[in-house]
Amino acid sequence: MGATTYTARNDRKRDFARRSQLEICMDMLSAVKDGSERPTQIMYRANLSWLALQTHFKTLVESGNRKRYEITEKGRSVLMAYHKIKDEIERALNGAFPAAGPDSRVSQRSLLVSG
């Protein structure tokens, strides 16, 4: 009986507490952009464990064991595009999506149009 409760609690925790790989990488880029240079600073700002930080560094960093990091122009561009898309989706979901022309079938709250 205890094992079932434990498993169910872990499943619920996993559903609520997870971030996507994309969100984690963007949090790391944001941390560096905002002035965190050292791995420990980035880890705390991005709310990661040391192991998770090392795993994601492999995705984001071209080459190995540095003591300090700085964001590249490409990283800055990716971060700006991510925030722009995220803001647009949030506006759309909150009903602030710009209305199309007056004779359009698209209402202000619609993201899809039925044919």
Backbone atoms as SQL, in Angstrom:
CREATE TABLE atoms (id INTEGER PRIMARY KEY, chain TEXT, resi INTEGER, resn TEXT, atom TEXT, x REAL, y REAL, z REAL);
INSERT INTO atoms VALUES
  (1, 'A', 1, 'MET', 'N', 0.824, -1.194, 0.000),
  (2, 'A', 1, 'MET', 'CA', 0.000, 0.000, 0.000),
  (3, 'A', 1, 'MET', 'C', 0.865, 1.254, 0.000),
  (4, 'A', 2, 'GLY', 'N', 1.922, 1.268, 0.826),
  (5, 'A', 2, 'GLY', 'CA', 2.810, 2.417, 0.879),
  (6, 'A', 2, 'GLY', 'C', 3.517, 2.671, -0.444),
  (7, 'A', 3, 'ALA', 'N', 3.870, 1.601, -1.151),
  (8, 'A', 3, 'ALA', 'CA', 4.575, 1.755, -2.428),
  (9, 'A', 3, 'ALA', 'C', 3.687, 2.423, -3.465),
  (10, 'A', 4, 'THR', 'N', 2.408, 2.090, -3.472),
  (11, 'A', 4, 'THR', 'CA', 1.480, 2.701, -4.417),
  (12, 'A', 4, 'THR', 'C', 1.357, 4.193, -4.161),
  (13, 'A', 5, 'THR', 'N', 1.232, 4.570, -2.905),
  (14, 'A', 5, 'THR', 'CA', 1.129, 5.984, -2.555),
  (15, 'A', 5, 'THR', 'C', 2.391, 6.727, -2.969),
  (16, 'A', 6, 'TYR', 'N', 3.545, 6.121, -2.703),
  (17, 'A', 6, 'TYR', 'CA', 4.817, 6.739, -3.043),
  (18, 'A', 6, 'TYR', 'C', 4.924, 6.974, -4.549),
  (19, 'A', 7, 'THR', 'N', 4.562, 5.983, -5.345),
  (20, 'A', 7, 'THR', 'CA', 4.614, 6.097, -6.799),
  (21, 'A', 7, 'THR', 'C', 3.651, 7.176, -7.294),
  (22, 'A', 8, 'ALA', 'N', 2.448, 7.188, -6.779),
  (23, 'A', 8, 'ALA', 'CA', 1.468, 8.191, -7.202),
  (24, 'A', 8, 'ALA', 'C', 1.953, 9.599, -6.872),
  (25, 'A', 9, 'ARG', 'N', 2.552, 9.760, -5.709),
  (26, 'A', 9, 'ARG', 'CA', 3.053, 11.071, -5.319),
  (27, 'A', 9, 'ARG', 'C', 4.180, 11.499, -6.252),
  (28, 'A', 10, 'ASN', 'N', 5.069, 10.581, -6.613),
  (29, 'A', 10, 'ASN', 'CA', 6.141, 10.914, -7.541),
  (30, 'A', 10, 'ASN', 'C', 5.600, 11.292, -8.910),
  (31, 'A', 11, 'ASP', 'N', 4.567, 10.598, -9.383),
  (32, 'A', 11, 'ASP', 'CA', 3.959, 10.927, -10.674),
  (33, 'A', 11, 'ASP', 'C', 3.373, 12.335, -10.650),
  (34, 'A', 12, 'ARG', 'N', 2.676, 12.672, -9.576),
  (35, 'A', 12, 'ARG', 'CA', 2.098, 14.014, -9.459),
  (36, 'A', 12, 'ARG', 'C', 3.195, 15.062, -9.426),
  (37, 'A', 13, 'LYS', 'N', 4.240, 14.809, -8.659),
  (38, 'A', 13, 'LYS', 'CA', 5.349, 15.746, -8.555),
  (39, 'A', 13, 'LYS', 'C', 5.985, 15.962, -9.920),
  (40, 'A', 14, 'ARG', 'N', 6.178, 14.899, -10.676),
  (41, 'A', 14, 'ARG', 'CA', 6.777, 14.989, -11.997),
  (42, 'A', 14, 'ARG', 'C', 5.911, 15.820, -12.937),
  (43, 'A', 15, 'ASP', 'N', 4.593, 15.703, -12.831),
  (44, 'A', 15, 'ASP', 'CA', 3.696, 16.452, -13.700),
  (45, 'A', 15, 'ASP', 'C', 3.771, 17.956, -13.465),
  (46, 'A', 16, 'PHE', 'N', 4.022, 18.373, -12.229),
  (47, 'A', 16, 'PHE', 'CA', 3.981, 19.790, -11.898),
  (48, 'A', 16, 'PHE', 'C', 5.345, 20.471, -11.876),
  (49, 'A', 17, 'ALA', 'N', 6.395, 19.733, -11.629),
  (50, 'A', 17, 'ALA', 'CA', 7.679, 20.358, -11.343),
  (51, 'A', 17, 'ALA', 'C', 8.643, 20.393, -12.523),
  (52, 'A', 18, 'ARG', 'N', 8.322, 19.844, -13.642),
  (53, 'A', 18, 'ARG', 'CA', 9.280, 19.718, -14.740),
  (54, 'A', 18, 'ARG', 'C', 9.293, 20.925, -15.659),
  (55, 'A', 19, 'ARG', 'N', 10.468, 21.221, -16.164),
  (56, 'A', 19, 'ARG', 'CA', 10.635, 22.204, -17.237),
  (57, 'A', 19, 'ARG', 'C', 11.134, 21.446, -18.456),
  (58, 'A', 20, 'SER', 'N', 10.818, 21.966, -19.602),
  (59, 'A', 20, 'SER', 'CA', 11.310, 21.328, -20.825),
  (60, 'A', 20, 'SER', 'C', 12.807, 21.604, -20.971),
  (61, 'A', 21, 'GLN', 'N', 13.457, 20.833, -21.831),
  (62, 'A', 21, 'GLN', 'CA', 14.877, 21.044, -22.119),
  (63, 'A', 21, 'GLN', 'C', 15.089, 22.456, -22.655),
  (64, 'A', 22, 'LEU', 'N', 14.157, 22.900, -23.481),
  (65, 'A', 22, 'LEU', 'CA', 14.234, 24.246, -24.050),
  (66, 'A', 22, 'LEU', 'C', 14.187, 25.299, -22.948),
  (67, 'A', 23, 'GLU', 'N', 13.253, 25.168, -22.018),
  (68, 'A', 23, 'GLU', 'CA', 13.136, 26.139, -20.929),
  (69, 'A', 23, 'GLU', 'C', 14.400, 26.170, -20.070),
  (70, 'A', 24, 'ILE', 'N', 14.972, 25.015, -19.803),
  (71, 'A', 24, 'ILE', 'CA', 16.197, 24.952, -19.008),
  (72, 'A', 24, 'ILE', 'C', 17.343, 25.651, -19.735),
  (73, 'A', 25, 'CYS', 'N', 17.495, 25.369, -21.017),
  (74, 'A', 25, 'CYS', 'CA', 18.565, 26.010, -21.794),
  (75, 'A', 25, 'CYS', 'C', 18.368, 27.524, -21.855),
  (76, 'A', 26, 'MET', 'N', 17.127, 27.966, -22.014),
  (77, 'A', 26, 'MET', 'CA', 16.858, 29.399, -22.056),
  (78, 'A', 26, 'MET', 'C', 17.114, 30.047, -20.698),
  (79, 'A', 27, 'ASP', 'N', 16.811, 29.342, -19.608),
  (80, 'A', 27, 'ASP', 'CA', 17.117, 29.852, -18.273),
  (81, 'A', 27, 'ASP', 'C', 18.624, 29.990, -18.082),
  (82, 'A', 28, 'MET', 'N', 19.381, 29.046, -18.604),
  (83, 'A', 28, 'MET', 'CA', 20.844, 29.121, -18.508),
  (84, 'A', 28, 'MET', 'C', 21.378, 30.301, -19.331),
  (85, 'A', 29, 'LEU', 'N', 20.874, 30.474, -20.547),
  (86, 'A', 29, 'LEU', 'CA', 21.301, 31.608, -21.370),
  (87, 'A', 29, 'LEU', 'C', 20.935, 32.932, -20.699),
  (88, 'A', 30, 'SER', 'N', 19.746, 32.994, -20.110),
  (89, 'A', 30, 'SER', 'CA', 19.317, 34.212, -19.410),
  (90, 'A', 30, 'SER', 'C', 20.238, 34.512, -18.235),
  (91, 'A', 31, 'ALA', 'N', 20.613, 33.486, -17.502),
  (92, 'A', 31, 'ALA', 'CA', 21.502, 33.669, -16.356),
  (93, 'A', 31, 'ALA', 'C', 22.839, 34.265, -16.800),
  (94, 'A', 32, 'VAL', 'N', 23.387, 33.742, -17.889),
  (95, 'A', 32, 'VAL', 'CA', 24.668, 34.250, -18.392),
  (96, 'A', 32, 'VAL', 'C', 24.491, 35.669, -18.918),
  (97, 'A', 33, 'LYS', 'N', 23.425, 35.916, -19.637),
  (98, 'A', 33, 'LYS', 'CA', 23.152, 37.248, -20.174),
  (99, 'A', 33, 'LYS', 'C', 23.021, 38.268, -19.047),
  (100, 'A', 34, 'ASP', 'N', 22.422, 37.846, -17.930),
  (101, 'A', 34, 'ASP', 'CA', 22.195, 38.748, -16.799),
  (102, 'A', 34, 'ASP', 'C', 23.415, 38.896, -15.896),
  (103, 'A', 35, 'GLY', 'N', 24.547, 38.312, -16.277),
  (104, 'A', 35, 'GLY', 'CA', 25.773, 38.569, -15.547),
  (105, 'A', 35, 'GLY', 'C', 26.397, 37.400, -14.818),
  (106, 'A', 36, 'SER', 'N', 25.736, 36.257, -14.777),
  (107, 'A', 36, 'SER', 'CA', 26.348, 35.092, -14.140),
  (108, 'A', 36, 'SER', 'C', 27.414, 34.545, -15.079),
  (109, 'A', 37, 'GLU', 'N', 28.638, 34.454, -14.595),
  (110, 'A', 37, 'GLU', 'CA', 29.742, 33.991, -15.438),
  (111, 'A', 37, 'GLU', 'C', 30.238, 32.611, -15.054),
  (112, 'A', 38, 'ARG', 'N', 30.190, 32.311, -13.786),
  (113, 'A', 38, 'ARG', 'CA', 30.755, 31.057, -13.284),
  (114, 'A', 38, 'ARG', 'C', 29.693, 29.973, -13.221),
  (115, 'A', 39, 'PRO', 'N', 30.131, 28.725, -13.375),
  (116, 'A', 39, 'PRO', 'CA', 29.175, 27.618, -13.384),
  (117, 'A', 39, 'PRO', 'C', 28.246, 27.573, -12.169),
  (118, 'A', 40, 'THR', 'N', 28.784, 27.821, -10.983),
  (119, 'A', 40, 'THR', 'CA', 27.945, 27.771, -9.786),
  (120, 'A', 40, 'THR', 'C', 26.881, 28.865, -9.808),
  (121, 'A', 41, 'GLN', 'N', 27.248, 30.055, -10.265),
  (122, 'A', 41, 'GLN', 'CA', 26.285, 31.148, -10.372),
  (123, 'A', 41, 'GLN', 'C', 25.175, 30.800, -11.359),
  (124, 'A', 42, 'ILE', 'N', 25.561, 30.228, -12.485),
  (125, 'A', 42, 'ILE', 'CA', 24.582, 29.828, -13.507),
  (126, 'A', 42, 'ILE', 'C', 23.666, 28.752, -12.950),
  (127, 'A', 43, 'MET', 'N', 24.235, 27.799, -12.236),
  (128, 'A', 43, 'MET', 'CA', 23.460, 26.709, -11.642),
  (129, 'A', 43, 'MET', 'C', 22.381, 27.261, -10.713),
  (130, 'A', 44, 'TYR', 'N', 22.754, 28.191, -9.830),
  (131, 'A', 44, 'TYR', 'CA', 21.777, 28.750, -8.895),
  (132, 'A', 44, 'TYR', 'C', 20.732, 29.610, -9.598),
  (133, 'A', 45, 'ARG', 'N', 21.166, 30.452, -10.529),
  (134, 'A', 45, 'ARG', 'CA', 20.224, 31.324, -11.239),
  (135, 'A', 45, 'ARG', 'C', 19.227, 30.539, -12.089),
  (136, 'A', 46, 'ALA', 'N', 19.695, 29.442, -12.693),
  (137, 'A', 46, 'ALA', 'CA', 18.825, 28.630, -13.551),
  (138, 'A', 46, 'ALA', 'C', 18.103, 27.543, -12.760),
  (139, 'A', 47, 'ASN', 'N', 18.353, 27.483, -11.462),
  (140, 'A', 47, 'ASN', 'CA', 17.691, 26.520, -10.577),
  (141, 'A', 47, 'ASN', 'C', 17.925, 25.076, -11.033),
  (142, 'A', 48, 'LEU', 'N', 19.204, 24.714, -11.116),
  (143, 'A', 48, 'LEU', 'CA', 19.590, 23.384, -11.579),
  (144, 'A', 48, 'LEU', 'C', 20.496, 22.695, -10.575),
  (145, 'A', 49, 'SER', 'N', 20.541, 21.386, -10.647),
  (146, 'A', 49, 'SER', 'CA', 21.542, 20.626, -9.899),
  (147, 'A', 49, 'SER', 'C', 22.853, 20.700, -10.681),
  (148, 'A', 50, 'TRP', 'N', 23.946, 20.334, -10.018),
  (149, 'A', 50, 'TRP', 'CA', 25.252, 20.345, -10.686),
  (150, 'A', 50, 'TRP', 'C', 25.274, 19.384, -11.870),
  (151, 'A', 51, 'LEU', 'N', 24.690, 18.208, -11.694),
  (152, 'A', 51, 'LEU', 'CA', 24.656, 17.209, -12.760),
  (153, 'A', 51, 'LEU', 'C', 23.849, 17.712, -13.962),
  (154, 'A', 52, 'ALA', 'N', 22.694, 18.313, -13.690),
  (155, 'A', 52, 'ALA', 'CA', 21.868, 18.856, -14.780),
  (156, 'A', 52, 'ALA', 'C', 22.600, 19.986, -15.502),
  (157, 'A', 53, 'LEU', 'N', 23.293, 20.821, -14.753),
  (158, 'A', 53, 'LEU', 'CA', 24.053, 21.907, -15.357),
  (159, 'A', 53, 'LEU', 'C', 25.115, 21.364, -16.310),
  (160, 'A', 54, 'GLN', 'N', 25.860, 20.367, -15.855),
  (161, 'A', 54, 'GLN', 'CA', 26.910, 19.780, -16.686),
  (162, 'A', 54, 'GLN', 'C', 26.336, 19.152, -17.949),
  (163, 'A', 55, 'THR', 'N', 25.192, 18.500, -17.820),
  (164, 'A', 55, 'THR', 'CA', 24.539, 17.877, -18.965),
  (165, 'A', 55, 'THR', 'C', 24.131, 18.929, -19.993),
  (166, 'A', 56, 'HIS', 'N', 23.556, 20.036, -19.527),
  (167, 'A', 56, 'HIS', 'CA', 23.093, 21.071, -20.452),
  (168, 'A', 56, 'HIS', 'C', 24.235, 21.906, -21.015),
  (169, 'A', 57, 'PHE', 'N', 25.336, 22.019, -20.290),
  (170, 'A', 57, 'PHE', 'CA', 26.504, 22.700, -20.849),
  (171, 'A', 57, 'PHE', 'C', 26.966, 22.004, -22.120),
  (172, 'A', 58, 'LYS', 'N', 26.858, 20.681, -22.162),
  (173, 'A', 58, 'LYS', 'CA', 27.259, 19.939, -23.354),
  (174, 'A', 58, 'LYS', 'C', 26.455, 20.370, -24.578),
  (175, 'A', 59, 'THR', 'N', 25.207, 20.756, -24.361),
  (176, 'A', 59, 'THR', 'CA', 24.345, 21.216, -25.443),
  (177, 'A', 59, 'THR', 'C', 24.693, 22.638, -25.869),
  (178, 'A', 60, 'LEU', 'N', 25.013, 23.483, -24.908),
  (179, 'A', 60, 'LEU', 'CA', 25.153, 24.916, -25.179),
  (180, 'A', 60, 'LEU', 'C', 26.571, 25.390, -25.482),
  (181, 'A', 61, 'VAL', 'N', 27.570, 24.687, -24.985),
  (182, 'A', 61, 'VAL', 'CA', 28.946, 25.174, -25.066),
  (183, 'A', 61, 'VAL', 'C', 29.715, 24.391, -26.122),
  (184, 'A', 62, 'GLU', 'N', 30.441, 25.117, -26.942),
  (185, 'A', 62, 'GLU', 'CA', 31.208, 24.506, -28.014),
  (186, 'A', 62, 'GLU', 'C', 32.343, 23.630, -27.494),
  (187, 'A', 63, 'SER', 'N', 33.102, 24.142, -26.558),
  (188, 'A', 63, 'SER', 'CA', 34.218, 23.348, -26.044),
  (189, 'A', 63, 'SER', 'C', 34.340, 23.506, -24.539),
  (190, 'A', 64, 'GLY', 'N', 34.904, 22.549, -23.937),
  (191, 'A', 64, 'GLY', 'CA', 35.033, 22.150, -22.574),
  (192, 'A', 64, 'GLY', 'C', 35.283, 23.038, -21.399),
  (193, 'A', 65, 'ASN', 'N', 36.077, 22.639, -20.499),
  (194, 'A', 65, 'ASN', 'CA', 36.166, 23.039, -19.103),
  (195, 'A', 65, 'ASN', 'C', 36.613, 24.482, -18.895),
  (196, 'A', 66, 'ARG', 'N', 35.687, 25.374, -18.917),
  (197, 'A', 66, 'ARG', 'CA', 35.992, 26.775, -18.678),
  (198, 'A', 66, 'ARG', 'C', 35.609, 27.151, -17.262),
  (199, 'A', 67, 'LYS', 'N', 36.198, 28.229, -16.793),
  (200, 'A', 67, 'LYS', 'CA', 35.863, 28.750, -15.468),
  (201, 'A', 67, 'LYS', 'C', 34.812, 29.851, -15.559),
  (202, 'A', 68, 'ARG', 'N', 34.736, 30.527, -16.706),
  (203, 'A', 68, 'ARG', 'CA', 33.775, 31.619, -16.904),
  (204, 'A', 68, 'ARG', 'C', 33.117, 31.480, -18.274),
  (205, 'A', 69, 'TYR', 'N', 31.884, 31.947, -18.333),
  (206, 'A', 69, 'TYR', 'CA', 31.119, 31.854, -19.578),
  (207, 'A', 69, 'TYR', 'C', 30.536, 33.211, -19.922),
  (208, 'A', 70, 'GLU', 'N', 30.361, 33.462, -21.206),
  (209, 'A', 70, 'GLU', 'CA', 29.652, 34.650, -21.651),
  (210, 'A', 70, 'GLU', 'C', 28.785, 34.256, -22.843),
  (211, 'A', 71, 'ILE', 'N', 27.703, 34.984, -23.005),
  (212, 'A', 71, 'ILE', 'CA', 26.749, 34.650, -24.064),
  (213, 'A', 71, 'ILE', 'C', 27.289, 35.152, -25.407),
  (214, 'A', 72, 'THR', 'N', 27.106, 34.349, -26.436),
  (215, 'A', 72, 'THR', 'CA', 27.535, 34.740, -27.783),
  (216, 'A', 72, 'THR', 'C', 26.415, 35.518, -28.456),
  (217, 'A', 73, 'GLU', 'N', 26.726, 36.085, -29.597),
  (218, 'A', 73, 'GLU', 'CA', 25.698, 36.803, -30.362),
  (219, 'A', 73, 'GLU', 'C', 24.585, 35.843, -30.782),
  (220, 'A', 74, 'LYS', 'N', 24.969, 34.633, -31.163),
  (221, 'A', 74, 'LYS', 'CA', 23.973, 33.620, -31.536),
  (222, 'A', 74, 'LYS', 'C', 23.087, 33.277, -30.331),
  (223, 'A', 75, 'GLY', 'N', 23.687, 33.129, -29.159),
  (224, 'A', 75, 'GLY', 'CA', 22.921, 32.850, -27.944),
  (225, 'A', 75, 'GLY', 'C', 21.953, 33.975, -27.620),
  (226, 'A', 76, 'ARG', 'N', 22.409, 35.206, -27.770),
  (227, 'A', 76, 'ARG', 'CA', 21.559, 36.380, -27.529),
  (228, 'A', 76, 'ARG', 'C', 20.378, 36.397, -28.506),
  (229, 'A', 77, 'SER', 'N', 20.658, 36.078, -29.764),
  (230, 'A', 77, 'SER', 'CA', 19.624, 36.048, -30.798),
  (231, 'A', 77, 'SER', 'C', 18.581, 34.959, -30.516),
  (232, 'A', 78, 'VAL', 'N', 19.042, 33.774, -30.131),
  (233, 'A', 78, 'VAL', 'CA', 18.135, 32.670, -29.802),
  (234, 'A', 78, 'VAL', 'C', 17.257, 33.041, -28.610),
  (235, 'A', 79, 'LEU', 'N', 17.853, 33.648, -27.609),
  (236, 'A', 79, 'LEU', 'CA', 17.115, 34.040, -26.409),
  (237, 'A', 79, 'LEU', 'C', 16.052, 35.089, -26.733),
  (238, 'A', 80, 'MET', 'N', 16.396, 36.061, -27.570),
  (239, 'A', 80, 'MET', 'CA', 15.419, 37.080, -27.970),
  (240, 'A', 80, 'MET', 'C', 14.270, 36.452, -28.751),
  (241, 'A', 81, 'ALA', 'N', 14.577, 35.559, -29.681),
  (242, 'A', 81, 'ALA', 'CA', 13.534, 34.893, -30.470),
  (243, 'A', 81, 'ALA', 'C', 12.625, 34.057, -29.574),
  (244, 'A', 82, 'TYR', 'N', 13.213, 33.356, -28.619),
  (245, 'A', 82, 'TYR', 'CA', 12.440, 32.539, -27.676),
  (246, 'A', 82, 'TYR', 'C', 11.457, 33.407, -26.894),
  (247, 'A', 83, 'HIS', 'N', 11.944, 34.525, -26.356),
  (248, 'A', 83, 'HIS', 'CA', 11.062, 35.398, -25.566),
  (249, 'A', 83, 'HIS', 'C', 9.976, 36.027, -26.437),
  (250, 'A', 84, 'LYS', 'N', 10.303, 36.364, -27.654),
  (251, 'A', 84, 'LYS', 'CA', 9.320, 36.941, -28.571),
  (252, 'A', 84, 'LYS', 'C', 8.195, 35.935, -28.858),
  (253, 'A', 85, 'ILE', 'N', 8.567, 34.707, -29.162),
  (254, 'A', 85, 'ILE', 'CA', 7.570, 33.659, -29.442),
  (255, 'A', 85, 'ILE', 'C', 6.753, 33.344, -28.200),
  (256, 'A', 86, 'LYS', 'N', 7.414, 33.236, -27.062),
  (257, 'A', 86, 'LYS', 'CA', 6.725, 32.943, -25.798),
  (258, 'A', 86, 'LYS', 'C', 5.710, 34.039, -25.469),
  (259, 'A', 87, 'ASP', 'N', 6.115, 35.305, -25.636),
  (260, 'A', 87, 'ASP', 'CA', 5.197, 36.425, -25.377),
  (261, 'A', 87, 'ASP', 'C', 4.002, 36.399, -26.323),
  (262, 'A', 88, 'GLU', 'N', 4.250, 36.086, -27.582),
  (263, 'A', 88, 'GLU', 'CA', 3.169, 36.030, -28.574),
  (264, 'A', 88, 'GLU', 'C', 2.168, 34.928, -28.220),
  (265, 'A', 89, 'ILE', 'N', 2.653, 33.783, -27.811),
  (266, 'A', 89, 'ILE', 'CA', 1.772, 32.679, -27.420),
  (267, 'A', 89, 'ILE', 'C', 0.968, 33.058, -26.181),
  (268, 'A', 90, 'GLU', 'N', 1.621, 33.676, -25.202),
  (269, 'A', 90, 'GLU', 'CA', 0.904, 34.087, -23.990),
  (270, 'A', 90, 'GLU', 'C', -0.182, 35.106, -24.303),
  (271, 'A', 91, 'ARG', 'N', 0.115, 36.071, -25.179),
  (272, 'A', 91, 'ARG', 'CA', -0.910, 37.051, -25.578),
  (273, 'A', 91, 'ARG', 'C', -2.073, 36.359, -26.279),
  (274, 'A', 92, 'ALA', 'N', -1.756, 35.406, -27.145),
  (275, 'A', 92, 'ALA', 'CA', -2.801, 34.690, -27.875),
  (276, 'A', 92, 'ALA', 'C', -3.692, 33.913, -26.917),
  (277, 'A', 93, 'LEU', 'N', -3.079, 33.266, -25.959),
  (278, 'A', 93, 'LEU', 'CA', -3.853, 32.465, -25.011),
  (279, 'A', 93, 'LEU', 'C', -4.636, 33.332, -24.029),
  (280, 'A', 94, 'ASN', 'N', -4.212, 34.563, -23.832),
  (281, 'A', 94, 'ASN', 'CA', -4.929, 35.476, -22.946),
  (282, 'A', 94, 'ASN', 'C', -5.945, 36.328, -23.687),
  (283, 'A', 95, 'GLY', 'N', -6.178, 36.044, -24.936),
  (284, 'A', 95, 'GLY', 'CA', -7.196, 36.767, -25.697),
  (285, 'A', 95, 'GLY', 'C', -6.718, 38.091, -26.252),
  (286, 'A', 96, 'ALA', 'N', -5.437, 38.355, -26.241),
  (287, 'A', 96, 'ALA', 'CA', -4.927, 39.621, -26.738),
  (288, 'A', 96, 'ALA', 'C', -4.345, 39.481, -28.138),
  (289, 'A', 97, 'PHE', 'N', -4.662, 38.391, -28.808),
  (290, 'A', 97, 'PHE', 'CA', -4.182, 38.172, -30.164),
  (291, 'A', 97, 'PHE', 'C', -4.777, 39.240, -31.071),
  (292, 'A', 98, 'PRO', 'N', -3.991, 39.926, -31.886),
  (293, 'A', 98, 'PRO', 'CA', -4.542, 41.005, -32.716),
  (294, 'A', 98, 'PRO', 'C', -5.649, 40.503, -33.643),
  (295, 'A', 99, 'ALA', 'N', -6.724, 41.249, -33.695),
  (296, 'A', 99, 'ALA', 'CA', -7.862, 40.879, -34.537),
  (297, 'A', 99, 'ALA', 'C', -7.493, 41.051, -36.008),
  (298, 'A', 100, 'ALA', 'N', -8.024, 40.172, -36.821),
  (299, 'A', 100, 'ALA', 'CA', -7.822, 40.291, -38.262),
  (300, 'A', 100, 'ALA', 'C', -8.813, 41.329, -38.795),
  (301, 'A', 101, 'GLY', 'N', -8.875, 41.477, -40.099),
  (302, 'A', 101, 'GLY', 'CA', -9.765, 42.460, -40.709),
  (303, 'A', 101, 'GLY', 'C', -11.222, 42.255, -40.326),
  (304, 'A', 102, 'PRO', 'N', -12.094, 43.253, -40.585),
  (305, 'A', 102, 'PRO', 'CA', -13.494, 43.205, -40.159),
  (306, 'A', 102, 'PRO', 'C', -14.300, 42.075, -40.797),
  (307, 'A', 103, 'ASP', 'N', -13.945, 41.639, -42.001),
  (308, 'A', 103, 'ASP', 'CA', -14.705, 40.577, -42.652),
  (309, 'A', 103, 'ASP', 'C', -14.056, 39.203, -42.470),
  (310, 'A', 104, 'SER', 'N', -13.110, 39.104, -41.577),
  (311, 'A', 104, 'SER', 'CA', -12.409, 37.849, -41.340),
  (312, 'A', 104, 'SER', 'C', -13.207, 36.932, -40.432),
  (313, 'A', 105, 'ARG', 'N', -12.988, 35.612, -40.598),
  (314, 'A', 105, 'ARG', 'CA', -13.636, 34.629, -39.731),
  (315, 'A', 105, 'ARG', 'C', -12.881, 34.439, -38.433),
  (316, 'A', 106, 'VAL', 'N', -11.779, 35.154, -38.251),
  (317, 'A', 106, 'VAL', 'CA', -10.943, 34.991, -37.071),
  (318, 'A', 106, 'VAL', 'C', -11.381, 35.974, -35.997),
  (319, 'A', 107, 'SER', 'N', -11.817, 35.450, -34.867),
  (320, 'A', 107, 'SER', 'CA', -12.164, 36.332, -33.755),
  (321, 'A', 107, 'SER', 'C', -10.896, 36.688, -33.005),
  (322, 'A', 108, 'GLN', 'N', -11.019, 37.592, -32.063),
  (323, 'A', 108, 'GLN', 'CA', -9.853, 38.030, -31.315),
  (324, 'A', 108, 'GLN', 'C', -9.275, 36.907, -30.461),
  (325, 'A', 109, 'ARG', 'N', -10.093, 35.948, -30.044),
  (326, 'A', 109, 'ARG', 'CA', -9.625, 34.870, -29.183),
  (327, 'A', 109, 'ARG', 'C', -9.223, 33.623, -29.958),
  (328, 'A', 110, 'SER', 'N', -9.430, 33.582, -31.262),
  (329, 'A', 110, 'SER', 'CA', -9.179, 32.370, -32.033),
  (330, 'A', 110, 'SER', 'C', -7.724, 32.201, -32.415),
  (331, 'A', 111, 'LEU', 'N', -7.275, 30.983, -32.326),
  (332, 'A', 111, 'LEU', 'CA', -5.960, 30.622, -32.839),
  (333, 'A', 111, 'LEU', 'C', -6.094, 29.714, -34.046),
  (334, 'A', 112, 'LEU', 'N', -7.267, 29.105, -34.220),
  (335, 'A', 112, 'LEU', 'CA', -7.553, 28.240, -35.349),
  (336, 'A', 112, 'LEU', 'C', -8.846, 28.698, -36.013),
  (337, 'A', 113, 'VAL', 'N', -8.977, 28.423, -37.294),
  (338, 'A', 113, 'VAL', 'CA', -10.194, 28.717, -38.040),
  (339, 'A', 113, 'VAL', 'C', -10.728, 27.425, -38.605),
  (340, 'A', 114, 'SER', 'N', -12.022, 27.194, -38.445),
  (341, 'A', 114, 'SER', 'CA', -12.599, 25.987, -39.029),
  (342, 'A', 114, 'SER', 'C', -12.931, 26.263, -40.478),
  (343, 'A', 115, 'GLY', 'N', -12.729, 25.264, -41.325),
  (344, 'A', 115, 'GLY', 'CA', -12.891, 25.406, -42.762),
  (345, 'A', 115, 'GLY', 'C', -14.273, 25.271, -43.160);
